[in-house]
Amino acid sequence: MNKPIVFDSFALLSLFHKERGWKKVKNVLKELESQAEKGLLCRINWGEFYYIIRRHLGKTKAEESIVLLEQLPIEIVSVDDELVKEAAEIKSEYSVAYADAFCIALTKRVSGYVLTGDPEFRSVKDLIDIEWL
């Protein structure tokens, strides 16, 4: 893969629940693995993934999902003060969720593209590259 890929929690949730677009996510992960590369996931979006599963399926399923997630060819990227500032600036200018602003800020930082099906990302289609599910 040429550009770094950043996963939105939407894409990972679609994979885990086998919802619309899950096969595309699976294929991207297989490609990363075959090339010994890793996609990126912001720690904030990792938390978003966890809380959504916990809210809908309970703590046990959420814990199991995190174990599975951490076996995928995905690097969890911690936030620093600059990323928080960048996400806050994005949130102040665009109609996106705060967690999505971190995904967008990380995508900008690495000059990559985001994999998502979240319609909120339409508002930033001129700011970052998006691969739609």
N, C-alpha and C positions, 0 to 999 in steps of 0.2 A: 504494500500500500504506500502511496506517495505521501499523502498528507495524514497527519495524526487524526485518528477518529476519537471523538468524545461521545460517550454514551449518556443519553438522558435517562432518567429513571423510567420514563414512559416506555422506552425501547426494552429495557430489562424486564419491566413488569409484563410487557406483551409476550416476551419469551417465556417467563415463568408461568404465566397463565394461559399460554398458547392462544393468545388473542390476535386480532388483525396485525399482520406484519411480523409475526414471530419467526417465520421461516427465513425472512430476510436477515433478522438479527442473528439467527443460528448460522446462516451462511457467512456473514461477516466475521463471526467468532471463529468459524472453521478456517477461514482464510488467514486471519491473524495467527492462529495456532500453526498453520502449515508454513507460515513465513517466520515463525519464532518471534513474532511481534506482539505488542500489547496495545489494546485500546486504553483510553483514559476515562476515569470516573471521578468527579469531584467528591470529596468526603461529604459535603452537604447533600449531594444527590444520593449518595450511599445511605445517608440517614433518612432521606425521603423514601427511598425504596423500602427500607426497614419499617418505617412507621406505617406506610400504606398496607404492607402485608400484615403487620401486627394488628392494625385496626380491623382489617377484613377477615383475617384467618386465625388470629391469636398469636400469643408469644412463641409457642413451640414451633409453629410453621414459619414464623419470622426468623427465629434462630436457625432453623434448618436451611432456609433460603439464603441467609448470609453465608453459611458454610459453603453452600453450592456456588454462590456468587464469587466467593474468594478463590474458587478453583478455576474460574474462567481466565482467559488471557486478557485480563484487565488490571491496570495499575490504579490503585486508589490514590488520588492526589489530595494532600492536605491543603488547607487554606492558610494563607498568610495575610498580613495586614493589607498588602497591595491588592490581592485578589478580592478581599472584602470590600475595599474601596471601589474597585472596578465594578463589582456586582451591584453595589449600592448606586453607582452612577448609571448603570444600565437600568436598574429598577426605577430610578427617578425619571428616566427619559422614555421608557417603553412600557407597554401594558403587558407585563409578564409577572409570573409568580417569583417571589424572592429566591426560592431554590433554583428556578430556571435561570435566573440572572447569574448564578454561580456557574452553571453549565455554559452559558453564553460567554462569560468572562474567561473561563478556562479555554474555550474554543478559540477565542480571540488571541489569548496569550500564546498558544502553541501554533497559531496559524493553521488550524485544522478544520474539520467539519464535524457537525453534530448529527448523530443518528437519532431520529425522533419521529413520532407521529402526533405529537402534541400541537394542536392548532394554534396555541399561544405563540409558537415560534414564527408564525407567519409575519408577525409585527417586526421581526428582526432579520427578515430574509435579505435585506440589503446590508446588514451588518456582519453576518457570518454565512459560511456555506452550510447548507442543510441537505442531508440525505433523508428523504421522507420514506416512512414505512408504507 
